[in-house]
Amino acid sequence: MTEAIRIRPAAEADLPELVELLRQLFELEQDFEPDASKQQAGLSLMLESPFAELLVAECGGRVAGFCGVQLQISTAMGSYAAQIEDLVLHPEFRRRGIGSRLLDAAGAWAKQRGARRLQLNCDDQNLPAMRFYEARNWIRTHLFNYFKFNF
């Protein structure tokens, strides 16, 4: 029998598991290095922000994955848009519909707050993630050059 999946807001007690999931994600991404103290700080900021939400998927009392979403203003849309900051699942819990449920919950959170678009960035080498989003009717944009400038 399959255990029930529950999507819920993250709590401070979840942060160590979320940091570990980010470590796994950042090991796949070319532009980021895992740094537990930085990931802990970023997740804490999201927990405290009224413009962000961390959603946890829980299965059998375990954190199966999480999704971070935050509001921003879109001049193109003339409204709020929402940015998926991270979507990551523990490998043991992949291919069970949990990622889709997390995206749906993030979309519902954003829509309730007036967002008219949900968007995300994906590492161009993460082909499984790209196939995942495309299979869910996400549209690949022409904005492929993502620049950063660190202070």
N, C-alpha and C positions, 0 to 999 in steps of 0.2 A: 504494500500500500504506500502511495506517495504521501509524504508529509505536506501539510498545508504551508503555503508561503504567506507571510504577512509583511506588508509594506507599511513602514511607520517612520515618523521623524527620528532622526538620530539623537542620541543622548551623549553626554560627556563620557559616560562609561564605555561607549562604543569606539571612542577615538583610537585606542591602541590597535584594534582590529582593522579600522579604516586606514590607519597609517601603513599597516602591513599590506593591505590590498593595493594601496598607492605604490608601495615599493615594487610589487609585482608588475603594475602597469608601467611605471617609469623605467623598468628594466627593458621594456619593449620599445619605448619611445626614444628617438634619436636626440631630441632637444632638451631632455630633462634627466637629471641625476637624482636618484633616491637620496633624501636627506630627512631622516625621521623628525628632527626638530623643526625643520621648515614645514613639512607636511602637517605636523601636529599644530603648529601656529596657524596655518592656512585653514585647516578644518575648524579650529576654535573660532577664528574670525567668522567663518560661515555660520557656525552655530549661534553666534551672537548677533548676526546681522538680520534686520527686519526685511532685507531685500534678497535674502538667500535662504535656501533650504537644503538640508542633507537628508536624503531618504534612504533608509536601510531596508533591505530585504532580509527577513529572518525566516529560517527553516529549522524546525526542531530545536529552537533555542539558540541556534548559531547564526552569526552574521554570514549570509550567503553572498552579499554584495551591497553596493550602494551607488547612489547617483547624487551629484551635487548640481543644483540649478540656482541661477541668480538673475535678477532683473537688470536690464540696462535700457537706456533710451535709444531708440532707432530713429534717426532722422529720415531714413528711407521709408519707414513704415508710418512715421508720424505718431508713434505710440511706443509703448514698452515692447521690447523683445526679451526673450530669456535665453541665457547661455547655459548649456550643459557644461559644467566644469569637468566632471569626471563621471564615467560610468564604468564600473569594474565589478566583475564577479569572481568569486573564488573558483578555480578551475573545476572543482568537484560539483559545482552547481550550474555549470554552463549547459546550454541546449535544453533548458526546461521551461522556457518562457519567462524567466525571471527578469532578464534584461528588458524585454518588452514591457513588462509590468512596471518596472522602474521608470522607463521613458514615459509611459502613460501617466503615471503618478506625477512626474515632474511637469508634464504638459498640463495636467489638470491644475496643479499648484500655480503655474505661470498664467494660465488662462483666467483663473479666479482673480488674479492681480492685474488684469488688463493687458497682458502680453498678447500680441497678435502673430508672433513668430517664435519658434523654438529653433535654436541653432547650436552647432557644436563644431569643434575642430577635431580632426583625426589625423594621426601620424600617417604620412603617405606610404609607409611600409607595412602598416597594420591592415593587411588585406582581409583577414577574418572580420575585423570591426567594420571595414567598408562594406563588405558583403552583408553584414548584419543590418546596417542602416539602410542600404539600398533595398533589401528584402522587405523592409518596413515602410517603403515609399518615401524615404528621405531623399531629397533632391541634392545631387552634387552641384555645387556652385562653381563659378569661374574664379572665385576669390581663393586661389590656391597659394599665393605667396603671403605667408604670415610672418611679419617682421616683429622683432622684439628689441627693446633697449632697456637694459638693466641699470638701475641707479645704484 
